[in-house]
Every structure is written in structure tokens, then in C-alpha cells.
Amino acid sequence: MQIERRLGSSPRARKQCLTEANCPDIFELTDGRFLIIGADVTADAKSILPEDAGIGPNERAVIVGREVLTDARSDIPSS
């Protein structure tokens, strides 16, 4: 697994990572997948997911703030 590039601004540029905590981020990997750093909300998310969705044993649900995703919008590839 290798990072190709960051999508959007760095957490420090968004003034979200002034310490070692609260550093949400989005990266595109060289294989086309995305690495997302956010708050782990897996336990809470399981009870609100629709019936046709699930979180596998090797998966985690994470939350990133709206500003993280909107800041990355122009960097997200369309295909």
C-alpha cells in the first residue's frame, strides 16, 4: 500500500491538526483505493445502517467533518 496523493488540504492547513489528535485526512492510494483518517464510529454506526449495509470484521466506519470532504471535492477523480 502506497499513497499517491492527498485529496484536499492538509489538516494543519485546515487548522484541524494542531496536536497529534483530530487530524482527519483523505488520500488516494496508488492502486486507486482511498485511505480515510477519521473518528472510528463503528460501534455506533452498526445500529443505524440500512438493512442492506454492513461492516465486515476487517472494516471500520469512520466520520470526517463536512469541511474535509468538501475541501477534497475538486481532487476526487470522476473515474
Secondary structure, DSSP 8 states (H G I E B T S, - for coil): --EEEE-S--TTTTT--SSSS---EEEEETTS-EEEE-EE-HHHHHTTS-TT----TT---EE--HHHHHHHGGGS---
